[in-house]
Amino acid sequence: MKDAQQILRHANIQTTANVYMQQIPTSVMEAINSRTRAILASRKPIPEEISNAMGSNELQLENEVSVSA
């Protein structure tokens, strides 16, 4: 929210929070998380030689993250 406040140049964070930030409904979060799981489950494994070359920059999804304002 602080990033949005800075980008929008609001002196008061309450302006950003009350006008521009809205809570994401649970049903929408569940739909997004469900689709994300389906996409990730359908991914092809990365070949080992590519994975090794990527090192610690490899994208790993360890925990499901939910977003709310």
HELIX and SHEET records of a PDB file:
HELIX    1   1 LYS A    2  LEU A    8  1                                   7    
HELIX    2   2 ILE A   13  THR A   15  1                                   3    
HELIX    3   3 THR A   16  TYR A   20  3                                   5    
HELIX    4   4 THR A   26  ALA A   41  1                                  16    
HELIX    5   5 GLU A   48  MET A   54  1                                   7    
HELIX    6   6 GLY A   55  ASN A   57  5                                   3    
END                                                                             
